[in-house]
Every structure is written in structure tokens, then in C-alpha cells.
Amino acid sequence: MAVMQPIRFSNMATWFPAMCPDMSCRLTRFMSSLLLVQLLFFSSLAVGSDFLSQCQPQQQDCPNNNNNSPVLPASHRLLASTVQEMDSKIGSECSKNVVEASQIRRALTLLDANFFNDTKVLEIAKGAKEFNIPIIRANRKLVASVNGGLHNPSPFIFNPEWSKEQSQGKTNKFHHPSTTGVRRPNNDADIAFMSVLELGELIKTKQITSEELTRIFLKRLKRYNPVLEAVVTYTEDLAYKQAKEADKLLSKGVYLGTLHGIPYGLKDIISVPHYKTTWGSTTFKNQVLNIEAWVYKRLKAAGAVLVAKLVSGSLAYDDIWFGGRTRNPWNIEEFSTGSSAGPAACTSAGMVPFAIGSETAGSITYPASRCGVTALRPTFGTVGRTGVLSLSESLDKLGPFCRYATDCAIILDAIRGKDPDDHSSRDIMFEDPFSVDITKLTVGYLEDADKEVVHVLESEGVKVVPFKLNYTVDSVQGILNFTMDVDMLAHFDEWQRSGKDGDYEAQDQWPLELRRARVVSAVDYLQAQRARGKLIREVKESFTVDAFIGNATDWERVCMGNLVGLPVIVVPTGFKNISDPPSNGTRRRTTVNTGIYAPPNHDHIALALAMAYQSVTNHHKQRPPIDNLGPNDTIPDPPTVTIPPRRHA
């Protein structure tokens, strides 16, 4: 608690007008009265002394208890009594102002703004009450009554473009590689782990129908979900309807492309009409948004078949949601991380051929790394976000979870492009990743890069060099937290004000962060964005290679990459034993991976390098042991494991 400073007589001349604005005129009238009745000097001195003692917060004695005050003549007692009453009122007002200034000063301390004198502190309070608060309430009424940030986006648009000349013109479709000689496997499990490209060939050549394929994946979703807790809603009726439409078109000779009839899943922050979009949250678990998300429209137009809404950590944070906590198929005793928990786990387990997830700060890179899948966090603005829960309008991105880098390129080709209702989205002029000559690239590798990837790419003709990304900004993680948390609070203002944050699944996550965000000032938020701009300039200057290889889950790098808008593809590079395995062995594994980073608008380079690496390795083709942990390995039901520290994502 702030300690009130005692009032000194030496500064009374400045303190009185500041804390007691009506004092001057009252004191003038009082002195005039004294002159008119010709009060004795000592009488006026006694009254003045009493008056001063009233305005000193540390003084405990009342004026009428001052035994040293001279006795006034009877003729002056009435006047003295009147003055004492006046002094009491003035003293009460002084004390009230002192207390108010002290309280406001304590609040300003939370904003690192406790540098105003008392006069200015009271001016701040007066201005806030009379000017700021009415505007704040009016704006909140206009745009903040509905949670989620689906409407009324900010006009401030982040563009990560490094080139002075903006990319213009219509984007060209990628030339997908052709596949010949693909044959339908004899069992459904082998079908489930085929690439999107291979499944597309099976449908195109009518070796399997979309309806058959849909049935296979719905069966797998229902079989493994009780263990993985990765599915929120099965869109079964819609899936069979879309699959039949795909088969009907093909029977008429109409083939929409590689995704024609291919099943997939959406993270449950992406809205689909007539189905729940729960955002993973208890508060919104019955929410139906009759909005057709842009990314869903694009996939529907490409002929893809939606089979399920997959788990998002609650309000896109981590892997905890209202129905449980999503698990890692490679080691079901541990969790998937998040917040794109469902897309990562389901893709890893062969429950869907691909899925769409999102990232604000690690929600693609973390679960992809944990679950051993290939996933792309594209350049900011590549994929439209209409109909998608908004955390931060300058950080949110949508991207594909797949098992093959080739599939990531195919999915990106289908969902990229300008969304007319998302002003941050752009038609980015990517080169065709299937046509990139990697032998002309110079690729850096950081100290924490997976050296196998470095050696493989070098053997494929890539020039690899040691590399370090340098920048002087030392508050990268804080900048990201300010940006994300304040933006998130703007989108969930009503949620917090109404006390719904008390129902949140993990109180040490969003509830704690958003309460802290409530006292980030607009000035400091903008200073963080200026620091972000400095970071972007320094990263641009230091990015002297075509791409670089490094750890995909280093938290500083996750924050930096998202603030700058860098694309990264997460690539599985192997496996290692789990910690504390059963004495007789287990098939459970910890996945090893790396990230391939490229400059903004150069996703095609990261994709080309990942495809080159996977063309001569098979880590991405391995299947998690969810059916068979090993003859001597048993997992408690439900599995138990020490919960690791969480990061938001």
C-alpha cells in the first residue's frame, strides 16, 4: 500500500491550491471577516493554526482538543465556531482528495506511469471519468458485445512483405507431380497412411470411391478417439453428402483436382454452418455459427470432404479442452501440446489424410513436432481467416497438417489467396515449389539444426553454410505476449467482464494472461509494435541466405518467427527412446524433428527443401504404435503422466 507523504508547511502555498481548489476563495473571505471584526492577532493565529492542522493527514488531534490554543473572548466565540465548521469541511475535502490521488497513483504504478504530481493525478482522474470512459463504453457497445473477433476487424493491417514492390497479379496454380502405377492396398490401415497425392490417384482412377474412403476414415476416427481425445464433432452426414457429390461428378467426367473426394478435418475454431464450433471451450461448447469459413469454402470448392471438427485447446490455447486433453499417438502417456491438438494427433494416427490447424504462437509447430507430422506455418496473410476465431489479427495464421511435405504444398495451393473479408490476406506470388531448383539455393544451418537434414540436403546439391540470425531486440517474447494478449482481450472483453473466465478449463492460462493484459496501456502496446518493427528490419537485414534450418520449437524463435511473419515447415527427422521406458521395452517413441525457415512470401523454398529431404528419407512414413505398444508395455486406463509446463500457442 502506498504511504501518504506528510504535508510540510514549507510547501503549503503549492499544496493548498492543488488539493483544495476552493481553499483560496474561502481563505480570502475568512481574512476579510477577521479584518472587519478586528480579531486579535493571537485569535486569528489560533484559528489559522487549527485550519492548517485540519489539512495535515498525519495530524490526529482535533482543533478543539488543542490545549495550547488561547481562550477567545466571548464576543469572538461565535465567529470562531463558524470558522471551525468551515475548516472541518475544507479539511474533509482535502483528505478526500489526498486519498483519491494516492489510490490513482497506485493504479498508475501498474502502468509504470507513477511520475505525475498530485495536481496532474487528479486531472487524469477527472479527464478519464468525463472524457475517456464514455468513449470506451460507447465503443465497447458498438463492437465488443460478441466474443471471438469474428466481426468488426481492426483497420490496422500487418503486411510482412520485405520487398518494396508489393506482389501483384493473379497467382498461378502449382503443377502437382503426376503419379502412375498407384495400386489400392489390400487393407484399410495401409490406405489410411497413403499420401494425399496417392489417394487422389486412387479416386481419379476409380480404384476407390470417395464414399468408401470417407467410411474408412470415419471408422478410424471413432476407433481411436476414445484414447486420443482428439475429435469434437463427427460431421458424418455432411461427409457422406460431399463424398457422394464427388463420386457423382467423377462419374460424369468432372475431376476437380488432387483433393477431389479426399477426407480431411478442421480445427474446431473454424466455422461450418449447422455444426458446432466450440472453440474447445466450456463456455462455447454448444455454439453454432452459421458462417462458412473462407478456408472451408476453398476446400469444398476443391472437392475435399469434411469428416470431423478436431480439437482445439480451449480458446486456442494448449491441448486442454472441455472434453479432456488430447494425447500424442507416438506416446499416448503424454499429451499432444496445442493448440492445434486434434489436427496433429489425428493426422499422425492416420485418422485423416490431412487437417487444417492454426498458429498464433506455436500452435502448429509445437503439436506437429510432438506428434511427428509434417506441417506448414505459412507466411502471414497467405490464407484467409473469415469465420475463424481471432486471437490476434496480426499474428493468426492457418496452415496444413500432413504426413508428407508434398501434401502440404498441395493443400496450400488449394487454400491460399485473397479472402475479400480478411483484409490481411493477399494473393502472394509464390513460385511453384515443385519447380524450384534447390541446387541454386544457399541454406544456412543454426547450431541446433538437425545435422542429418543438413547432410542430406548437401548431398542433394544444396549449398549449406553455418548461419546465425542476429538481432538486437531483447524483448521478443514480451512483444509477442503484449500483442497477442491485448488483441485477445479485445476479442473477449465481454467474456472477461461477465465473469465467464471463471469457467475456463485451466485458470493459469487465458484467465491469468488476460487479467494482466487489462493493465497494458495503449501507449505501451504501440511501443511494443514499434519494437516489433525494429525486429522485422533487423531480421530482414540478417537473413542473408535463401532459407535456414533450426529447431522448430525454440520459444524465442517461435515468437520471432510469428512476429516477423516467417514461414516454417516442420519435418520429422527420426525417433528416440521415451524417458523412463518400461524395463522390458516399448514401441512408444519420442519424435525428433526440425524446422526449415524461409523469408516471407518464400514458402515455396521451404516446401521444396522439405520435399527434397523426404524424397530420400522415410521418417515421415512411420506409423505410431497406437494399436500395439509392445508385448510388455501396458498403459493405465486412462493414461497417467506428469503434466509438463504449458505454453500458449
Buried (B, 14 or more C-beta within 10 A) or exposed (E): EEEBEEBEEEEEEEBBEBBBEEBEEBBEEBEEBBEEEEBBEEBBEBBBBBBBBBBBBEBEEEBEEEEEBEEBEEEBEEBBEEBBEBBBEBBEBBBEBBEBBBBBBEBBEEEEBBEBEBBEBBEBBEEEEEEEEEEEEEEBEEBBEEBBBBEEBBEEBBEBBBEEEEEEEEBEEBEBEEBEEBEBBEEBEEBBBBBBBBBBBBBBEEEBBBBBBBBBBBEBBBEBBEBBBBBBBBBBEBBBBBBBBBBEBBEEEEBBBBBBBBBBBBBBBBBBBEBBBBBBBBBBBEBBBEBBBBBBBBBBEBBBBBBBBBBBBBBBBBBBBBBBBBBBBBBBBBBBBBBBBBBBBBBBBBBBBBBBBBBBBBBBBBBBBBBBBBBBBBBBBBBBBBBBBBBBBBBBBBBBBBBBBBBBBBBBBBBBBBBEEBBBBBBBBBBBBBEBEBEEBBBBBBEBBBEBBBEBBEEBEBBBEEBEBEBEBEBBBEBBBBBBBBBBBBBBBBBBEEEBBEBBBBEEBBBEBBEBBEEBBEEBBEBBBEBBEEBBBBBBEEBEBBBBBBBBBBBEBBBBBBBBBBBBBBBBBBBEEBEEBBEEEBBBBBBBBBBBBBBBBBBBBBBBBBBBBBEEBEBBEBBBBBEEBBEEBEBEEEEEBEEEEBBBB
